[in-house]
């Protein structure tokens, strides 16, 4: 256990920090938390002390097995568990990491976290600072999506500008040829097919000019390309 005097002093410090803080031992049992952590976990401090971190903030996998948090089949991949273990193994602070975690009360959230190694006369501990950056990630995702859309629109506009004139010329010439051709001639159906394909190209350029969202589809293997139909609906 953390000495009572150390606990009081540490609690005064971490209670004023802007992120959720938990102090855990090498078994990931919570020794101390701050106000931001209780708000994040939606639990009072008396409900949190003495239990594993994953159980405290309602990780969906904390009850996968009777042994509890840290022992389930998916717990070996838990980013927070790994960073705490590394903190104690190396006896040193661990830098910022990010991971998605799934909570029973909040759903999937994107977290940023780091650790500080704490050694006292009575015990070693890890101070884990946790920040919920889900909203920031959504904003970043939206920004990236808008940038992709803008790039697609710029490329689409350039393609349309370069293609439209020769397309119109080809369609005009083809119509003149068909007007002076007999429908029974062997090549007439080929001219009809050519005209259909040119019209198809014309429809594609219209879709490129009408992009207002960004959707992709699988092309070959894992390669993804712009889905013109969905992006121009």
DRENLUMMI-208088 format. One line per 2 residues: number of its first residue (from 1); for each residue x, y, z of N, C-alpha, C. Coordinates in steps of 0.02 Angstrom, whole numbers, plus 50000, padded with zeros to 5 digits. Layout:
<mivexs>
NUM	X Y Z X Y Z X Y Z | ...
</mivexs>
This chain:
<mivexs>
1	50042 49939 50000 50000 50000 50000 50043 50063 50000 | 50015 50116 49972 50049 50181 49975 50040 50209 50045
3	50095 50234 50076 50092 50263 50142 50037 50316 50145 | 50002 50320 50203 49944 50365 50209 49963 50438 50197
5	50023 50459 50223 50045 50527 50211 50060 50539 50137 | 50093 50490 50106 50107 50495 50034 50042 50497 49994
7	49994 50457 50017 49929 50453 49982 49894 50520 49983 | 49893 50552 50041 49859 50617 50048 49894 50669 50004
9	49960 50670 50006 49998 50719 49966 49988 50707 49892 | 49991 50644 49872 49983 50627 49801 49912 50643 49777
11	49863 50629 49819 49794 50643 49800 49782 50717 49789 | 49813 50759 49830 49807 50831 49822 49835 50854 49754
13	49889 50821 49734 49920 50839 49670 49877 50816 49611 | 49858 50751 49610 49824 50724 49551 49752 50748 49545
15	49721 50769 49600 49652 50793 49597 49646 50857 49555 | 49701 50893 49548 49700 50955 49510 49726 50947 49439
17	49741 50886 49419 49764 50874 49351 49704 50870 49303 | 49714 50890 49239 49658 50893 49192 49638 50826 49161
19	49676 50773 49174 49661 50708 49145 49641 50658 49199 | 49609 50604 49178 49592 50551 49225 49657 50516 49247
21	49666 50509 49312 49727 50480 49339 49709 50421 49385 | 49744 50365 49374 49740 50311 49423 49810 50288 49441
23	49819 50273 49505 49883 50247 49530 49872 50174 49544 | 49912 50131 49512 49902 50058 49519 49966 50024 49541
25	49958 49964 49570 50017 49924 49588 50034 49878 49529 | 50082 49833 49539 50104 49791 49484 50052 49739 49463
27	49999 49732 49501 49944 49687 49481 49886 49726 49451 | 49899 49790 49438 49851 49837 49408 49791 49850 49453
29	49801 49841 49518 49750 49857 49568 49754 49932 49584 | 49697 49964 49584 49696 50037 49595 49708 50054 49668
31	49757 50098 49678 49773 50122 49745 49745 50192 49757 | 49738 50229 49702 49718 50299 49708 49693 50324 49641
33	49643 50367 49642 49619 50399 49580 49605 50473 49595 | 49597 50511 49542 49579 50582 49551 49506 50593 49531
35	49484 50655 49538 49414 50672 49524 49396 50660 49451 | 49443 50674 49406 49429 50664 49335 49418 50590 49319
37	49453 50546 49356 49444 50474 49344 49375 50452 49367 | 49353 50476 49425 49287 50457 49450 49232 50481 49403
39	49243 50540 49372 49195 50566 49324 49195 50523 49261 | 49254 50501 49239 49260 50459 49180 49228 50390 49193
41	49240 50363 49252 49215 50296 49269 49143 50296 49293 | 49117 50355 49310 49049 50361 49339 49042 50319 49402
43	49095 50322 49443 49094 50285 49507 49126 50329 49561 | 49106 50317 49623 49137 50351 49679 49204 50317 49695
45	49248 50354 49729 49314 50327 49745 49309 50263 49786 | 49260 50259 49831 49255 50200 49874 49237 50137 49833
47	49209 50147 49773 49192 50090 49730 49251 50068 49688 | 49302 50111 49684 49358 50100 49638 49419 50070 49672
49	49434 50093 49732 49495 50071 49765 49494 49996 49777 | 49550 49964 49761 49557 49892 49774 49535 49848 49717
51	49514 49877 49660 49493 49835 49603 49537 49851 49543 | 49540 49806 49494 49582 49818 49434 49555 49878 49394
53	49601 49910 49358 49582 49969 49319 49528 49956 49268 | 49533 49900 49232 49483 49884 49181 49413 49877 49209
55	49408 49848 49268 49343 49841 49300 49318 49909 49323 | 49363 49952 49345 49344 50018 49371 49312 50060 49316
57	49341 50059 49256 49310 50100 49204 49269 50059 49154 | 49245 50001 49177 49194 49961 49141 49214 49938 49072
59	49277 49913 49067 49297 49881 49004 49252 49821 48992 | 49229 49812 48930 49182 49758 48916 49213 49689 48927
61	49280 49686 48927 49312 49621 48934 49332 49606 49006 | 49317 49651 49052 49339 49642 49122 49303 49584 49156
63	49247 49562 49127 49210 49506 49157 49206 49446 49110 | 49253 49442 49063 49252 49387 49014 49264 49319 49048
65	49305 49319 49100 49322 49257 49135 49313 49268 49210 | 49304 49214 49248 49295 49221 49321 49353 49257 49356
67	49414 49250 49329 49472 49282 49360 49469 49358 49355 | 49430 49383 49308 49420 49455 49303 49466 49491 49255
69	49473 49556 49266 49511 49600 49221 49583 49577 49214 | 49606 49573 49151 49675 49556 49138 49687 49483 49123
71	49636 49440 49130 49646 49368 49121 49606 49339 49063 | 49565 49379 49031 49525 49356 48975 49567 49345 48912
73	49539 49311 48862 49577 49296 48801 49598 49359 48762 | 49560 49413 48769 49578 49474 48733 49621 49521 48774
75	49629 49506 48839 49666 49551 48883 49741 49555 48866 | 49766 49503 48832 49837 49505 48812 49851 49561 48762
77	49798 49585 48729 49806 49639 48681 49790 49708 48710 | 49771 49710 48773 49752 49773 48804 49812 49821 48808
79	49805 49879 48777 49860 49927 48774 49878 49955 48842 | 49828 49967 48885 49842 49994 48951 49877 49941 48994
81	49854 49879 48990 49887 49825 49027 49961 49820 49007 | 49974 49824 48941 50043 49819 48916 50087 49875 48942
83	50060 49937 48940 50101 49994 48960 50115 49992 49035 | 50067 49968 49075 50079 49962 49147 50131 49908 49162
85	50125 49852 49127 50174 49798 49137 50244 49822 49118 | 50249 49860 49064 50314 49885 49041 50343 49935 49092
87	50298 49974 49122 50320 50023 49173 50355 49988 49231 | 50324 49935 49255 50353 49899 49312 50414 49858 49292
89	50413 49829 49231 50470 49789 49209 50532 49832 49198 | 50522 49892 49172 50579 49936 49157 50595 49984 49214
91	50548 49989 49262 50556 50037 49318 50566 50108 49292 | 50527 50125 49240 50532 50192 49213 50467 50213 49179
93	50461 50279 49169 50401 50307 49137 50394 50280 49066 | 50332 50278 49043 50319 50257 48974 50286 50314 48936
95	50306 50323 48873 50281 50380 48834 50208 50371 48813 | 50181 50424 48784 50111 50425 48764 50095 50371 48712
97	50038 50338 48723 50013 50289 48675 49939 50304 48663 | 49913 50275 48609 49842 50283 48594 49812 50215 48577
99	49749 50205 48594 49715 50143 48578 49640 50152 48584 | 49603 50109 48550 49530 50109 48555 49511 50056 48607
101	49468 50075 48654 49443 50028 48703 49367 50028 48702 | 49338 49971 48720 49265 49964 48718 49239 49959 48790
103	49194 50006 48807 49167 50009 48875 49093 49991 48875 | 49071 49959 48929 49001 49937 48933 48953 49996 48938
105	48977 50053 48965 48931 50110 48973 48943 50166 48923 | 49000 50165 48888 49016 50219 48842 49028 50197 48770
107	49028 50131 48759 49043 50106 48692 49117 50113 48677 | 49134 50115 48613 49204 50121 48593 49228 50193 48601
109	49285 50200 48635 49314 50266 48645 49389 50262 48627 | 49414 50317 48600 49485 50321 48583 49521 50355 48641
111	49570 50320 48670 49605 50346 48729 49678 50361 48713 | 49705 50412 48747 49776 50427 48746 49800 50420 48818
113	49857 50386 48829 49879 50374 48897 49955 50367 48901 | 49980 50379 48961 50052 50370 48975 50059 50353 49048
115	50119 50333 49068 50130 50314 49139 50190 50349 49168 | 50188 50357 49233 50245 50383 49271 50261 50331 49325
117	50324 50310 49327 50344 50260 49377 50355 50295 49444 | 50325 50267 49496 50328 50297 49563 50356 50246 49613
119	50411 50263 49645 50440 50218 49695 50440 50253 49763 | 50410 50219 49812 50409 50245 49881 50445 50196 49926
121	50449 50212 49989 50482 50166 50036 50443 50101 50044 | 50377 50105 50033 50335 50047 50045 50318 50006 49983
123	50315 50039 49926 50292 50003 49867 50312 50039 49803 | 50309 50002 49749 50316 50032 49682 50246 50041 49654
125	50236 50093 49615 50170 50105 49586 50179 50137 49517 | 50125 50135 49479 50124 50169 49414 50067 50219 49413
127	50083 50280 49396 50031 50331 49387 50011 50331 49314 | 49949 50315 49301 49924 50310 49232 49879 50371 49218
129	49899 50410 49169 49859 50468 49148 49821 50450 49085 | 49755 50461 49086 49712 50440 49031 49672 50500 49005
131	49672 50508 48939 49633 50562 48909 49588 50533 48855 | 49524 50549 48857 49476 50527 48807 49480 50575 48748
133	49506 50551 48691 49515 50594 48632 49469 50574 48575 | 49413 50541 48592 49367 50517 48541 49341 50574 48498
135	49320 50629 48529 49293 50685 48491 49347 50716 48446 | 49409 50719 48471 49463 50745 48431 49476 50701 48370
137	49472 50635 48380 49483 50589 48325 49427 50595 48273 | 49365 50605 48296 49309 50614 48249 49319 50677 48208
139	49341 50731 48241 49353 50793 48206 49410 50785 48155 | 49463 50749 48176 49518 50737 48131 49497 50695 48072
141	49455 50644 48085 49430 50601 48032 49389 50641 47982 | 49347 50686 48009 49305 50728 47966 49349 50776 47925
143	49401 50803 47956 49446 50847 47919 49481 50811 47862 | 49505 50750 47876 49538 50710 47824 49489 50693 47769
145	49427 50675 47788 49377 50659 47738 49362 50718 47693 | 49358 50777 47723 49345 50838 47683 49403 50853 47636
147	49464 50840 47660 49522 50851 47617 49522 50802 47558 | 49503 50740 47572 49499 50690 47518 49445 50709 47467
149	49388 50733 47493 49334 50754 47448 49356 50812 47405 | 49390 50861 47436 49413 50920 47398 49462 50899 47344
151	49508 50853 47361 49556 50829 47312 49521 50792 47255 | 49471 50750 47274 49434 50712 47222 49396 50760 47176
153	49367 50813 47205 49330 50861 47165 49376 50899 47118 | 49436 50916 47142 49484 50952 47100 49507 50908 47042
155	49522 50845 47058 49544 50798 47006 49487 50785 46957 | 49426 50775 46984 49368 50763 46942 49354 50821 46896
157	49359 50881 46923 49348 50941 46882 49398 50946 46826 | 49462 50931 46840 49514 50934 46789 49503 50881 46735
159	49483 50820 46756 49470 50767 46708 49412 50785 46663 | 49358 50811 46693 49300 50831 46653 49317 50885 46603
161	49355 50934 46626 49375 50990 46582 49413 50964 46521 | 49459 50916 46533 49500 50890 46479 49462 50841 46434
163	49412 50806 46461 49378 50754 46424 49316 50778 46386 | 49283 50828 46412 49218 50847 46383 49222 50868 46310
165	49271 50909 46293 49274 50934 46225 49287 50878 46174 | 49339 50836 46184 49348 50781 46136 49289 50732 46135
167	49256 50723 46192 49197 50679 46193 49141 50707 46149 | 49129 50772 46154 49076 50802 46115 49093 50800 46040
169	49157 50809 46024 49178 50805 45954 49168 50735 45927 | 49188 50685 45966 49179 50615 45944 49106 50596 45936
171	49064 50618 45983 48992 50604 45977 48962 50638 45915 | 48983 50700 45902 48958 50735 45843 48979 50701 45779
173	49043 50682 45774 49067 50648 45714 49031 50580 45705 | 49022 50545 45760 48990 50480 45757 48917 50486 45734
175	48882 50537 45758 48813 50548 45737 48809 50562 45662 | 48858 50601 45636 48859 50615 45564 48870 50552 45523
177	48916 50511 45547 48930 50447 45512 48868 50403 45512 | 48833 50399 45570 48774 50356 45575 48717 50382 45532
179	48712 50449 45525 48660 50478 45483 48668 50458 45410 | 48730 50449 45388 48744 50431 45318 48759 50356 45310
181	48740 50319 45360 48751 50246 45357 48684 50210 45357 | 48682 50153 45326 48622 50111 45324 48622 50067 45386
183	48564 50064 45419 48558 50024 45480 48571 49950 45467 | 48565 49929 45404 48577 49859 45387 48650 49844 45375
185	48691 49895 45371 48762 49883 45358 48794 49846 45418 | 48842 49801 45405 48874 49761 45459 48907 49804 45513
187	48931 49863 45493 48968 49904 45542 48921 49949 45582 | 48857 49952 45564 48813 50000 45598 48805 49984 45672
189	48798 49919 45688 48789 49901 45759 48852 49917 45799 | 48911 49916 45765 48973 49934 45800 48974 50009 45815
191	48948 50048 45767 48943 50120 45779 48895 50134 45837 | 48840 50095 45840 48792 50103 45896 48826 50088 45963
193	48865 50034 45964 48901 50017 46026 48951 50072 46045 | 48986 50099 45996 49034 50153 46009 48998 50214 46038
195	48940 50229 46010 48902 50287 46034 48880 50275 46107 | 48858 50214 46122 48837 50198 46190 48894 50206 46240
197	48955 50186 46220 49013 50191 46264 49034 50264 46273 | 49027 50304 46219 49043 50375 46226 48994 50410 46272
199	48930 50391 46268 48880 50419 46313 48894 50399 46385 | 48919 50337 46393 48937 50314 46459 48993 50356 46488
201	49044 50371 46446 49098 50415 46468 49071 50483 46487 | 49022 50507 46449 48993 50572 46464 48957 50571 46532
203	48923 50516 46547 48890 50509 46612 48940 50507 46669 | 48997 50476 46657 49050 50472 46708 49076 50542 46723
205	49087 50582 46671 49111 50650 46683 49060 50691 46722 | 48995 50679 46709 48943 50715 46747 48946 50696 46821
207	48958 50631 46835 48964 50609 46904 49025 50641 46938 | 49080 50646 46900 49140 50678 46927 49127 50751 46945
209	49086 50783 46904 49071 50854 46917 49022 50863 46975 | 48989 50808 46995 48936 50812 47046 48957 50780 47112
211	49022 50773 47124 49045 50743 47187 49027 50788 47246 | 48996 50758 47297 48979 50797 47358 48992 50757 47421
213	49018 50696 47415 49038 50656 47473 49095 50611 47451 | 49125 50577 47500 49184 50535 47484 49170 50464 47507
215	49161 50419 47458 49151 50348 47473 49198 50308 47428 | 49223 50254 47456 49268 50211 47416 49239 50140 47411
217	49267 50101 47366 49248 50031 47359 49310 49991 47343 | 49307 49926 47355 49364 49882 47341 49371 49873 47266
219	49432 49880 47242 49446 49871 47170 49479 49803 47158 | 49541 49797 47179 49577 49733 47173 49611 49719 47240
221	49598 49659 47266 49627 49640 47331 49608 49693 47383 | 49658 49727 47412 49645 49777 47464 49647 49848 47437
223	49655 49855 47371 49657 49922 47340 49586 49950 47338 | 49579 50012 47361 49514 50045 47361 49515 50105 47314
225	49459 50115 47279 49453 50170 47232 49391 50210 47248 | 49386 50270 47220 49328 50313 47231 49265 50280 47202
227	49212 50276 47242 49148 50250 47220 49109 50309 47190 | 49110 50315 47124 49078 50372 47091 49003 50375 47104
229	48970 50317 47102 48898 50317 47110 48877 50344 47179 | 48907 50316 47232 48889 50338 47299 48911 50410 47313
231	48969 50428 47286 48997 50494 47300 48960 50550 47263 | 48922 50532 47212 48886 50583 47173 48811 50578 47180
233	48788 50532 47225 48715 50525 47235 48685 50589 47264
</mivexs>
